[in-house]
Structure formats: structure tokens, C-alpha cells
Amino acid sequence: MTTWFITGASRGFGLEIARQALEQGDDVVATARTPRVAADALAAGADRLLVLPLDVNDEAQAGAAVEAAVERFGTIDVLVNNAGRGLLGAVEETSDAEARAVFDTNLFGLLTVTRAVLPVMRAQLSGRIVNLSSVGGFVGWAGWGLYCATKFSVEAVTESLRLELAPLGIQATAVEPGPFRTDFLDSSSLRRTARVIEDYQQSAGTMRDWADASNHAQDGDPVRAAAAIITVARAARMPARIPLGKASLVEVEDKVDGVARDIEAWRELALSTDFTP
């Protein structure tokens, strides 16, 4: 039996991962800023479910949640850092406060929870960390610069965690969903910059139009995504990253190909910058 600790478990991927893990007979610690929503949605698994309030930016609350999880189930086998939010707007349109707010949740909140859980995993010399990134953690887009910056940071942290934790028997992976039919584009999850600059209408502005047109019409199925994430978490060897959905896969492949072309075109200049032997 596996014990899951999931942040942002009141909706989206977090809720669906919790539901499927319970259906498979596992223990689940479902944390959320609105725990009653998660408790109502997951009531069928009550005997193997612990629902706790958690603002990922509250270090004391994160520590208390981990302590309660271990007291109830004795261990934490899989941490799913799912809590997050979006921010839509051009880089220049984004205020300092707006940028810091999205970093607080998507990066610093993830770090707060990870620091709280890792002592448990280190003591047991085992564990899995699943960090919800985005295809925007590998590919940047107009209008999503600060959101992508948070997810690029999640990818960097995950890569380093893999190296640091491998000798301790702990694995980490970054999950890169493309557009999925969750509430991500709702105002409850996605913030938009207060400032709009007309000069960016043909770049960031088109992304605002896309978000309006795409909400709840995305190609990705969150039920299938949750099943895929659980499969990755149970794998003997988790990948460093896993794109989810055709759109994500195509964008990742296109960027990898583009990087390879740039390296080849500029190889001699890159090599010319070392001291001559």
C-alpha cells in the first residue's frame, strides 16, 4: 500500500489523482486551501483518506500537515506537488507584485512542502516526488513569460533533486501537461495582469483570446492524465520529465529539434570561447 501526500487536492489533477489512488486501495493525504471541497469529493474513501488544510506558503501549516500524515499512516511514499496558479500577460505588463505572487505559489510553495516532507523520506530511504510543471516549464510562450518562469524553475529544482536524492533511494520527476480540461483557465486559477499594453496585442493579446476560447474545451483528459501520473509514480525508474498530451509532446519535440539546430549552426563560435590549449 502506498501513502500519497497531495497538494491542491480540491480540484483538477490533484483531486483526480487522489480519487484514483483511493480507488486503487492506497492511503491519501489530500491537502487544500479549501479542505471541505476535497473532503466532499472524496468521501467514498474516508477510511483511507486524511483531508487537511494547507496553504503551501505557510511553513508551519506544512509541517503540521506532514506530522498529521505520519501520525495517521506512518509514512509518506509519494509527494505530489500539484498546487499552483497561472498568470497571463506580457512580461512588461507584469507588475512586481503579480510576478512575486505567482512565484510564491508555484515555486516557493512547492519548496516549502518539499522541505517538510523530505525528512520523512530520508529517514525511510525511499520516496517519490512528483512535481507538476507544465509544457510551459520547457517551452516559453508570448503572454505566459512569468508563469513559464515559475515552471522552468520547478524543472531546474526537480533535476537537482534527482541528483541530490538518488543516493538516498528517493526519486523525483517533473510532469509537463499541455492544455487539459481542468479549471486552469478559470478566474479561480488564472490571474491576468492588470496592465494591458496595446503594442503587445499581436502576441500576448492573442493568448488572452486563446484562453477565452479554450476554457473547458482543451483536448487533454484530466482523468487519463491522473492515471498516467500514477503510472509514472509507480514506475521502477521515474523519468526526469514526462510530457502529457499531444500538444505538449509536439512542443517539446519541436524545441529539442530547434535547440539541436542552433547548436550545430553556432558550434564553432561556442567552442572558440575556451582558452587555447
Secondary structure, 3 states (H helix, E strand, C coil): CCEEEECCCCCHHHHHHHHHHHHCCCEEEEEECCHHHHHHHCHHHHHHEEEEECCCCCHHHHHHHHHHHHHHHCCCCEEEECCCCEEECCCCCCCHHHHHHHHHHHHHHHHHHHHHHHHHHHHHCCEEEEEECCHHHCCCCCCCHHHHHHHHHHHHHHHHHHHHHHHHCEEEEEEEECCECCCCCCCCCEEECCCCCHHHCCCHHHHHHHHHHHCCCCCECHHHHHHHHHHHHHCCCCCCEEEECHHHHHHHHHHHHHHHHHHHHCHHHHHCCCCCC
